[in-house]
């Protein structure tokens, strides 16, 4: 999460990712081209690599992505990539983990700014919009996540678990915590926050991810309308003293 997860000829199946250390990397290439528009240095090159990898993995998927394509996107040499990462599997694991963490951090920060804890409907609408807004705020991340789901057979359970813990599970935990706060304040009636969280996430994403908006990004007005309808449906089951799960 968060996620409350390209057409064309299929490639031959690849072996699952492994964690076997690669041979020691060659020394830093002194002739590696600097990334345009960025300060030099090892940290800047690593950022360029991970940003470039996120873009290419999201566009091409894991199996079709090459180290050469990532190097071209990042503006570094392939040797520079191997100086920082053991190989494509190591780079992919790092990118997925870091990207998922950034999305979860942004969601938690947005929720902290916008929720008051005193108005269930207003808070739930803000919570729902923050959930849906992740997709437009971090399009490259969610493009990469779509590729993970399409190529899940290539990835080890450990990688999937690491991604879930870094991002989606943290987002779900924050939603559950906020629903529990509203319940403690007497504004919702929820006996199982975990189950109510699944219901809430499913409701707020349903109209946005299913026709008529699945093929294009919804407008802000469409997002507000979809989330508001979802929140009203959620409150019908969980709102006030009359709601029971």
One Martini backbone bead per residue (centre of mass of N, CA, C, O) as a GRO file, in nm:
protein
  245
    1UNK     BB    1   0.065   0.032   0.009
    2UNK     BB    2  -0.236   0.059  -0.080
    3UNK     BB    3  -0.243  -0.090  -0.277
    4UNK     BB    4  -0.591  -0.022  -0.065
    5UNK     BB    5  -0.281  -0.325  -0.669
    6UNK     BB    6   0.123  -0.485  -2.116
    7UNK     BB    7   0.060  -0.516  -2.367
    8UNK     BB    8   0.178  -0.810  -2.532
    9UNK     BB    9   0.419  -1.002  -2.574
   10UNK     BB   10   0.537  -1.257  -2.405
   11UNK     BB   11   0.775  -1.353  -2.192
   12UNK     BB   12   0.990  -1.540  -2.068
   13UNK     BB   13   1.034  -1.689  -1.791
   14UNK     BB   14   1.159  -1.610  -1.479
   15UNK     BB   15   1.332  -1.620  -1.220
   16UNK     BB   16   1.332  -1.572  -0.913
   17UNK     BB   17   1.421  -1.384  -0.686
   18UNK     BB   18   1.736  -1.318  -0.527
   19UNK     BB   19   2.006  -1.304  -0.253
   20UNK     BB   20   2.262  -1.348  -0.406
   21UNK     BB   21   2.559  -1.245  -0.410
   22UNK     BB   22   2.752  -1.062  -0.592
   23UNK     BB   23   3.004  -0.958  -0.733
   24UNK     BB   24   3.217  -0.737  -0.700
   25UNK     BB   25   3.238  -0.426  -0.775
   26UNK     BB   26   3.351  -0.200  -0.958
   27UNK     BB   27   3.493   0.069  -0.979
   28UNK     BB   28   3.443   0.375  -1.017
   29UNK     BB   29   3.355   0.552  -1.294
   30UNK     BB   30   3.523   0.829  -1.415
   31UNK     BB   31   3.341   0.840  -1.705
   32UNK     BB   32   3.082   0.894  -1.593
   33UNK     BB   33   2.805   1.053  -1.653
   34UNK     BB   34   2.642   1.308  -1.548
   35UNK     BB   35   2.360   1.417  -1.414
   36UNK     BB   36   2.140   1.618  -1.525
   37UNK     BB   37   2.066   1.876  -1.294
   38UNK     BB   38   2.276   1.752  -1.086
   39UNK     BB   39   2.458   1.691  -0.843
   40UNK     BB   40   2.723   1.549  -0.757
   41UNK     BB   41   2.780   1.227  -0.653
   42UNK     BB   42   2.683   0.940  -0.503
   43UNK     BB   43   2.399   1.014  -0.401
   44UNK     BB   44   2.296   1.136  -0.669
   45UNK     BB   45   2.331   0.877  -0.837
   46UNK     BB   46   2.141   0.699  -0.674
   47UNK     BB   47   1.890   0.869  -0.722
   48UNK     BB   48   1.895   0.848  -1.028
   49UNK     BB   49   1.864   0.543  -1.041
   50UNK     BB   50   1.594   0.509  -0.883
   51UNK     BB   51   1.428   0.698  -1.061
   52UNK     BB   52   1.479   0.554  -1.328
   53UNK     BB   53   1.376   0.276  -1.240
   54UNK     BB   54   1.086   0.353  -1.176
   55UNK     BB   55   1.014   0.437  -1.461
   56UNK     BB   56   1.089   0.172  -1.616
   57UNK     BB   57   0.932  -0.035  -1.451
   58UNK     BB   58   0.653   0.104  -1.498
   59UNK     BB   59   0.668   0.080  -1.818
   60UNK     BB   60   0.800  -0.236  -1.862
   61UNK     BB   61   0.877  -0.390  -1.632
   62UNK     BB   62   1.081  -0.631  -1.519
   63UNK     BB   63   1.153  -0.825  -1.763
   64UNK     BB   64   1.201  -0.572  -1.982
   65UNK     BB   65   1.416  -0.463  -1.806
   66UNK     BB   66   1.723  -0.290  -1.828
   67UNK     BB   67   2.016  -0.161  -1.732
   68UNK     BB   68   2.050   0.019  -1.982
   69UNK     BB   69   1.780   0.172  -1.954
   70UNK     BB   70   1.837   0.290  -1.675
   71UNK     BB   71   2.095   0.441  -1.746
   72UNK     BB   72   1.965   0.628  -1.958
   73UNK     BB   73   1.754   0.757  -1.765
   74UNK     BB   74   1.979   0.849  -1.540
   75UNK     BB   75   2.269   0.929  -1.665
   76UNK     BB   76   2.443   0.658  -1.658
   77UNK     BB   77   2.634   0.399  -1.613
   78UNK     BB   78   2.638   0.064  -1.570
   79UNK     BB   79   2.871   0.062  -1.368
   80UNK     BB   80   2.739   0.249  -1.164
   81UNK     BB   81   2.512   0.062  -1.087
   82UNK     BB   82   2.707  -0.174  -0.985
   83UNK     BB   83   2.826   0.008  -0.755
   84UNK     BB   84   2.527   0.011  -0.598
   85UNK     BB   85   2.429  -0.267  -0.731
   86UNK     BB   86   2.407  -0.612  -0.786
   87UNK     BB   87   2.129  -0.577  -0.953
   88UNK     BB   88   1.812  -0.589  -1.062
   89UNK     BB   89   1.685  -0.715  -0.807
   90UNK     BB   90   1.807  -0.522  -0.601
   91UNK     BB   91   1.698  -0.261  -0.723
   92UNK     BB   92   1.398  -0.329  -0.716
   93UNK     BB   93   1.372  -0.370  -0.411
   94UNK     BB   94   1.459  -0.083  -0.332
   95UNK     BB   95   1.249   0.077  -0.493
   96UNK     BB   96   0.992  -0.041  -0.371
   97UNK     BB   97   1.046   0.026  -0.078
   98UNK     BB   98   1.092   0.336  -0.102
   99UNK     BB   99   0.831   0.409  -0.253
  100UNK     BB  100   0.629   0.300  -0.044
  101UNK     BB  101   0.727   0.481   0.188
  102UNK     BB  102   0.660   0.755   0.057
  103UNK     BB  103   0.357   0.710   0.032
  104UNK     BB  104   0.296   0.660   0.331
  105UNK     BB  105   0.410   0.923   0.443
  106UNK     BB  106   0.220   1.113   0.286
  107UNK     BB  107  -0.046   1.005   0.395
  108UNK     BB  108   0.002   1.053   0.699
  109UNK     BB  109   0.050   1.360   0.673
  110UNK     BB  110  -0.223   1.436   0.548
  111UNK     BB  111  -0.404   1.328   0.774
  112UNK     BB  112  -0.286   1.500   1.007
  113UNK     BB  113  -0.383   1.779   0.874
  114UNK     BB  114  -0.714   1.706   0.810
  115UNK     BB  115  -0.790   1.577   1.080
  116UNK     BB  116  -1.001   1.625   1.379
  117UNK     BB  117  -1.207   1.407   1.536
  118UNK     BB  118  -1.525   1.557   1.520
  119UNK     BB  119  -1.598   1.470   1.206
  120UNK     BB  120  -1.680   1.200   1.041
  121UNK     BB  121  -1.742   1.284   0.748
  122UNK     BB  122  -1.505   1.477   0.698
  123UNK     BB  123  -1.282   1.271   0.770
  124UNK     BB  124  -1.358   1.050   0.562
  125UNK     BB  125  -1.322   1.222   0.313
  126UNK     BB  126  -1.024   1.288   0.362
  127UNK     BB  127  -0.931   0.994   0.373
  128UNK     BB  128  -1.030   0.912   0.089
  129UNK     BB  129  -0.874   1.127  -0.075
  130UNK     BB  130  -0.594   1.031   0.016
  131UNK     BB  131  -0.611   0.753  -0.109
  132UNK     BB  132  -0.676   0.834  -0.405
  133UNK     BB  133  -0.438   1.053  -0.438
  134UNK     BB  134  -0.193   0.865  -0.470
  135UNK     BB  135  -0.219   0.806  -0.780
  136UNK     BB  136  -0.154   1.112  -0.868
  137UNK     BB  137   0.104   1.169  -0.688
  138UNK     BB  138   0.219   0.848  -0.770
  139UNK     BB  139   0.235   0.722  -1.073
  140UNK     BB  140   0.499   0.550  -1.085
  141UNK     BB  141   0.438   0.364  -0.854
  142UNK     BB  142   0.163   0.245  -0.963
  143UNK     BB  143   0.285   0.135  -1.220
  144UNK     BB  144   0.471  -0.065  -1.073
  145UNK     BB  145   0.247  -0.221  -0.921
  146UNK     BB  146   0.107  -0.329  -1.172
  147UNK     BB  147   0.355  -0.499  -1.254
  148UNK     BB  148   0.368  -0.680  -1.012
  149UNK     BB  149   0.089  -0.811  -1.054
  150UNK     BB  150   0.160  -0.919  -1.348
  151UNK     BB  151   0.465  -1.045  -1.221
  152UNK     BB  152   0.458  -1.222  -0.952
  153UNK     BB  153   0.627  -1.483  -1.037
  154UNK     BB  154   0.917  -1.324  -1.010
  155UNK     BB  155   0.861  -1.301  -0.698
  156UNK     BB  156   0.933  -1.308  -0.386
  157UNK     BB  157   0.787  -1.322  -0.080
  158UNK     BB  158   0.986  -1.119   0.050
  159UNK     BB  159   0.930  -0.879  -0.138
  160UNK     BB  160   0.627  -0.855  -0.089
  161UNK     BB  161   0.649  -0.816   0.218
  162UNK     BB  162   0.822  -0.560   0.214
  163UNK     BB  163   0.625  -0.384   0.056
  164UNK     BB  164   0.382  -0.407   0.247
  165UNK     BB  165   0.525  -0.291   0.503
  166UNK     BB  166   0.616  -0.012   0.375
  167UNK     BB  167   0.305   0.054   0.277
  168UNK     BB  168   0.006  -0.073   0.280
  169UNK     BB  169   0.006  -0.146   0.591
  170UNK     BB  170   0.045   0.143   0.690
  171UNK     BB  171  -0.209   0.259   0.568
  172UNK     BB  172  -0.410   0.068   0.706
  173UNK     BB  173  -0.331   0.141   0.994
  174UNK     BB  174  -0.416   0.439   0.976
  175UNK     BB  175  -0.710   0.393   0.913
  176UNK     BB  176  -0.773   0.225   1.165
  177UNK     BB  177  -0.694   0.442   1.371
  178UNK     BB  178  -0.903   0.654   1.281
  179UNK     BB  179  -1.156   0.479   1.326
  180UNK     BB  180  -1.103   0.437   1.629
  181UNK     BB  181  -1.121   0.734   1.714
  182UNK     BB  182  -1.417   0.774   1.622
  183UNK     BB  183  -1.526   0.553   1.808
  184UNK     BB  184  -1.425   0.669   2.083
  185UNK     BB  185  -1.603   0.941   2.020
  186UNK     BB  186  -1.896   0.825   1.910
  187UNK     BB  187  -1.911   0.841   1.570
  188UNK     BB  188  -1.872   0.531   1.570
  189UNK     BB  189  -1.958   0.171   1.500
  190UNK     BB  190  -1.685  -0.041   1.591
  191UNK     BB  191  -1.548  -0.376   1.644
  192UNK     BB  192  -1.371  -0.401   1.357
  193UNK     BB  193  -1.125  -0.223   1.220
  194UNK     BB  194  -1.011  -0.414   1.005
  195UNK     BB  195  -1.278  -0.460   0.852
  196UNK     BB  196  -1.358  -0.161   0.811
  197UNK     BB  197  -1.110  -0.092   0.639
  198UNK     BB  198  -1.175  -0.271   0.399
  199UNK     BB  199  -1.444  -0.134   0.336
  200UNK     BB  200  -1.342   0.154   0.294
  201UNK     BB  201  -1.132   0.108   0.072
  202UNK     BB  202  -1.328  -0.020  -0.131
  203UNK     BB  203  -1.526   0.215  -0.158
  204UNK     BB  204  -1.334   0.460  -0.241
  205UNK     BB  205  -1.218   0.287  -0.503
  206UNK     BB  206  -1.446   0.180  -0.686
  207UNK     BB  207  -1.521   0.419  -0.888
  208UNK     BB  208  -1.224   0.489  -0.979
  209UNK     BB  209  -1.141   0.178  -1.081
  210UNK     BB  210  -1.414   0.185  -1.216
  211UNK     BB  211  -1.626   0.244  -1.418
  212UNK     BB  212  -1.554   0.540  -1.603
  213UNK     BB  213  -1.228   0.593  -1.482
  214UNK     BB  214  -1.007   0.373  -1.551
  215UNK     BB  215  -0.893   0.505  -1.840
  216UNK     BB  216  -0.880   0.769  -1.654
  217UNK     BB  217  -0.833   1.050  -1.494
  218UNK     BB  218  -0.988   1.194  -1.254
  219UNK     BB  219  -1.132   1.450  -1.142
  220UNK     BB  220  -1.167   1.627  -0.860
  221UNK     BB  221  -1.479   1.621  -0.870
  222UNK     BB  222  -1.504   1.313  -0.905
  223UNK     BB  223  -1.360   1.233  -0.649
  224UNK     BB  224  -1.544   1.371  -0.448
  225UNK     BB  225  -1.803   1.222  -0.532
  226UNK     BB  226  -1.709   0.932  -0.487
  227UNK     BB  227  -1.622   0.960  -0.189
  228UNK     BB  228  -1.889   1.063  -0.074
  229UNK     BB  229  -2.057   0.812  -0.147
  230UNK     BB  230  -1.884   0.613   0.012
  231UNK     BB  231  -1.917   0.742   0.292
  232UNK     BB  232  -2.226   0.719   0.307
  233UNK     BB  233  -2.223   0.410   0.294
  234UNK     BB  234  -2.052   0.365   0.545
  235UNK     BB  235  -2.239   0.517   0.747
  236UNK     BB  236  -2.482   0.328   0.718
  237UNK     BB  237  -2.316   0.095   0.881
  238UNK     BB  238  -2.116   0.286   1.103
  239UNK     BB  239  -2.297   0.512   1.202
  240UNK     BB  240  -2.323   0.555   1.501
  241UNK     BB  241  -2.543   0.377   1.706
  242UNK     BB  242  -2.677   0.207   1.456
  243UNK     BB  243  -2.414   0.081   1.383
  244UNK     BB  244  -2.306  -0.244   1.251
  245UNK     BB  245  -2.059  -0.516   1.185
   0.00000   0.00000   0.00000
